Amino acid sequence: MDRGAPVLYVSRLVKLPLLDSDGATIGRVDDLVIGPPARGSAPLLLGLVANVNRRRIFVAASRIGDVDGAGIRLKTAAVDLRPFQLRLGEMLTSGLMDRPAIENGNELVLDLALCPATVPSNAWEICTVALGVRASGPLRRRRINRTVEWNEVRSLFDAGPVASQLASLRNLHPADMAKAVRRLTATRRSELTEAMEDEDLADLLEELPESDQARIIRQLETDRAAHVLEEMEPDDAADLLSELTGEQRAELLGAMDPDEADPLRRLLRYDQNTAGGLMTSEPLALPPEASVAEALARSRNQDVPCALAACVFVVQPPTETPTGTYLGGLTFQQLLREPPATLLGNLVDGRPEPIGADMGELRVAEQLAAYNLLALPVCDQGGRLLGAVTVDDVLDRTLPTGWRSR
């Protein structure tokens, strides 16, 4: 643990206001959810439980922005209002409080401290545990005797072999996670996917062959499967849906948020072997009045995939696909060369030239290679931006069948 790193105490986080990205109070923190330690790492903060509109919901740690005395601010205004359910291997910090630190011991857990984690970045982990006793009497005042490193009371965080294996997977890149999961028995795969958080499962599915994706998604309850699809990149989610029957697709799309389902319906209209079947419907698109500084800020957002962050497309409003008229694209490198206040409309010249949604995948690959591009805009006949094909999408499709399995 870095002794100079900031420390957050669970007792001070619980009951704090939960704020949206604009600072408005939307609820109150009720509890924190942590995962068991993996080999070489501490118990990780998975998220928090909050009371919002009289519902007890889960907020993933990846959605947490700033934390201070005024409350816990989220990165976005949107929250998932599904009732919170504790998954296999997850622990509530409230369940650890007042427990003996060791079996048959006299010292109780009075508080837990969170510190920034080394891996993954922008995450928090349990670093120390405050031990002591609670005095008798109506006030039950607590008296902390000492603070110890978490691994001195490791048994507190033991949640069984499946949970430990799941914790180990969390430290892997999604591609490596997929390789590890494919080596497991069908029973253990089912146990792990059932226990995973929706965001982690979405990352895993994106790295698995479509046949394995479809097998896993069919095993999930409809509401959860729909939410996992919402967490996936649109092009990957559309590819997965294309592996299902028409009835299964309709059921899942009907269970999804309309704003998430509509782009998938548009993508499913295209042949999988065309630019339309390859593209994502959520490229970075900004109006010509936006500045270079705004474009760079959007590119730096950690929720934007690297391949999409490499290029910003300038369009007339609206900026949601299908957009207004496409004006041109600017790479991250081009943006870094310009003064921050420069307007994007003054920098574009119509290049890279857009391609049609019906262009074949091999022709798309040739275009990317010929012009040394990381992304190509896909437009309709009216010049409106429909999406973008990135180099990783093309590699995924043009590599030999079954390459993920090797």
N, C-alpha and C positions, 0 to 999 in steps of 0.2 A: 504493500500500500504506500502511495506517495503521501508522506506526512504533510506536505503543503497543499494537498488537494482539498477542495471543499467537502464538507461532511453534512449530510442531511439525516436528521433523526426521525424515525418513523412516528414517534409520539407527537412531533411537531407538524408532520404532514397530514395526519388524520384530522379531519374536520375542517381543513382549509377549503376555501371556495375553489370550485373548478371553473376556470375562465375560458371563454372561446378565444380565437385569435385576435379579436378586437378588444379583449379585456372585459367583456360582459359576463356576469356570473350566470352560469347555466346549471350549477349543481354544487354538491359538496362531497369531498373525498371521505369515503367510509372505511377503506381498507387498502392494503397493498398486496399484490400477488407476486411471489417470487418462485423461481425454479430451483431445483436441487443443484449442488455443485457438480461440475464436470471435472475430468482429470486435469489438474493444474489450474482450475479457475474457481472463483467463488460463486455462491448462489447469486443468480442474476435477477434483477427486477424485470418482470414480464409486463407489468402494467398496474393499474389501480382500479379499485371498485369505487364507483361514485353513485350517489343518489341524485338522479335527474328526473324531474317531473314525476316524483314518487316511484320511480323505477330504479332498481339496483342494476347498474350496467357495468360493462368492462371497457376500459380505455387502454389500448396497447401502449407500452412504453415508447414505441417509435413515434407516437403522436404527441408526446409531451414536449413542450418547448421550454419556456422559462419557469423557474420555481423560486419564489421568494415569499416574504411574509404576507403579501397581499393575496397569494393564492397560487395555484398551478395553472399556467396558461398553456392551452393547446396550440398546435401549429395550424390547425384548421378550425372552421366553425362547425363542421359536420361531426356528429357522433352517432355511433350505432346504438340504438335504443333496445336491442334485444336483451332479455333478462340475462344477468350474469350466471354462468355455470362454471364451477370449479372443475378443471380437467385433471386427468391422471397425472400425477407428479407435481402439480401446482400446490403451493402452500399459501395460506393467508397469514400475514404477519400477526393478526389478532390471535390466531391459533397457537402462536409460539410464545406469546406473552404469558407470564406467570407460570410457565412450565419449568420444571427442574432442569438446570443446564446439563446435568449428567444424571444417569439413573441412580436413584436413592440419594441424590445430593440435596443439600439444604438451600443452595443458592438458586434463585429463580431468575428467569429472563425478564428484565424490566424495560429494556429498549434495544433497538437495532439501529445501527448506523449504516448509511449508504454512501459510497464513494464512487467517483467516475471509474468505469471499467476500462481496461486496456483494450480488450476485444470483447464484443464489437465496439466500434467507435460510437460516441454519443450515447452510451448506455451506462447504467448504474448497477452496482453490485453490493452485496452485504460485505462490509469490511470488519466491523467490530460488533461485539455484543456486550451490553451493559448488564451486569449481574448484581444481585443484592437480595434484599428481603422487603416484604411489605409489612408494616407494623399493623398490629391489630387495632380495633376500634372503628368507629363509623367513618372516619376520613381515610382510613387505609393508606396513610402516607407511605411513599416508597423511600427506601434508603439504598442508594447504589454503593456497593462495596468496592467494586473494581470493574474495569473494562478489559475484555480479552479479544484477541484476534478470532475471527469466525472459525478457523480450523482447529482451535482449541476445544470447541464444542461441536465438532463436525456431525456427531450423531443426531443433533437437533434437526439437521436438514436432510436426513436420510429418508428417501421416499420410495425406495425399492429399485430393482435392477432395470425395469422398463424406463422409469423416470431418469435414472442415471444415464442410460443410453441416449435418451432424448436430449438431455442436457449436453452430451458430447456432440450430438449432431448440430446443435445450435451454433457451435463454434466453427463449423465448416462452411466453406463457400457452397452455395446451392448446388453447383455441379458436382462437387465432391460428396455432398449430402445425398444426392441422387444415386451416385455410385454405391455408397454405403447401404442405402435402403434397398437397392436391387439385389444385394447379396444376402438379405435376410429372408427368413421363412415367410410364407404368406401370412401366417398367424401373427408373427411379430410385426410385420409391416402394417397390418390392420390395427394393432394395438398402438403403434407409434403415430400413424396418421390420425387416429381418433383422438389422441392426446395432444397433437400439435395445435398451436394457435393458428387461426385462419391465415394470417399473413405469412407465417413460416410454411404452411402447407401450400399456399399459392406459389411461393418461391420454389418449393420442391417440384411441384407439378410442371412448372415451366421448363425444368431441366430433364424431365422424363420423356420417353417416347410416348406418342399420342395414345397408343394402345394401353399402356400402363396408366396414363392419366385418366382415360375413360373408365378403366377398371376401378380405380380409387374413387372417382367422383360418383359412380353408381352406388358405391357402398355407403355413401353419406346420406343423411336425411336431407330432404329437398331444400329446406331453409338454409342449412349450413352449406350445402353444395353451392347454392346461389350466392351466398356471401363470399365463399372462396373464389368463385369466378369473378366477382366484383373486385377482388384484391389483385387479380392477375392482370398482366398487360393485355389490352384488348385483342391484339392479333393472336396472342397465345390462347386466350380464352375462346376466340372464334375457332381456332384450329381444333381445340378440344371438343367443342360443341359439334363440330362437323363429324366427329367419330361416333356420335350418339344417334339414336333413331330420331325421326321427326317428332314423335310423341314426347321423348325425353327432352329434346331441345325446347319444345314449346313449354313444357312444365317448368324447366329451369329458368327460361327467359321470363316467364310470367311471374316467377317468385322473386326476380331481381328488381332492384330499384330501376324505374323506367329510364332515368338519366344514364344508367350504366348499361341497360339492356339494349337501348336503341342503337348505339354505335355497333354493337355486336350483330344486330339484325342486318345492318348495312353491310358489314364485312362478310357476312355469310352469303350474300348475293353473288359474290365474285368466285370465280374458279380458283381453287387453291394454288394452281400453278401459274398465276398471273400476278402482276403488281398489286392488284386489288386484294388478292388473297394473301399477299405477303405484308402489306402495309399495316402500320398502326394508325388508328384514327385520332391519336392524341399527340401530335407533334407540338413542339414549341412554336406558337404562332403569336405575333404581336402586330399592332397597327403601325403605320408609318410614323405616327406622332410619338411613339415610344422612343425613349432614349437608349443609348448604348448601355448606360448604367442599369436601366431596368432589364435589358436583355441579359446582361451578365448576372444580375441577381437571380433571374429565372433559371439560368443555366447552372448556377451554383446549388440550386435546391437539391438536397440529397435524395429526394423521392423521385427525381427525374433520372431515368436510366442513362448511363454514360453515352450510349450511341445517339440518343435523342438530344442530349445536352450539347452535342458537338455542333449543332446547327440550329439557328433561329430563322424561321420563315416569316417574312413580312407580307401581310395581307390587309386588304380593306376590311373593315368590320362587316359581319361579326368574326371574331377570332376562333370560335368553336367550329369544328368541321361539320358540314361543309361551310367553308368560310366565304368571305367576300373575295374579290379578285386577287389572285396571287401576284405579288410584285417582285419577289426575289428572295434569295436566301443569303444568310451571313454566317460564316463559321465562327467558332469560338475564337480562333486565332485572329481573324479579321476584326472582331469586336475589340480585342485587347490592344490593337494598334490605333484605335480611334479615341478622341477625347470623350469622357463619360457623358457630356451633355449633348453630343451630336445626335440628331434625330435619325432613326433607322431609314426613313423614307429618302434621305439624302445620300444613302450609301448603296442602295440596291439598283440593279440594272436588268432585272429579269432573269438573271442566272442564279443557280443552275436551271436550265430549261426543264419544265415539268414533263412528266411522262403520263401516258394514259393508263387507266386502271386495267385495260385488257392486254397490256404488254406482257409477253411471256417472261418467266422467271430467269431463263438463261440470257435473254436480251437485257433484262434489268441488271444482271451481274456484269455484262459487258459494258453497260453505261457507267456503272460505278467504277469499274476498273479503268476504263478509257480516260475518264476525267478525274481520277484520284479523289473520289468523293466518299464521304462516310454516310451520306443520306441523299435520297432523291425525292423531290416533291411529286405527288401524284395528284393530278387535277382532272376535272371533268371537262366536257367540251366548252363550257362557259367560262373556263379559266378559274374556277373555284377550287381551292385546296381541299382535297378529300382526305389526305393523310400523307405519310412519308414511309418510304422503304429504307431501312438502315442496313449497313453492311453485315451486321450480325444476323439479321433476318435471312439474307441471301445465303450466307454460309450455312446456316442451319438447314436450309431447304436443298442446297445443291451438293452437300456432302453425301457420300454413299448411304443408302438406306441402312438403318440399324447402327449408325456410328455411335449413338449414345449408349448402346448396349455393350460396346467393346471397351 
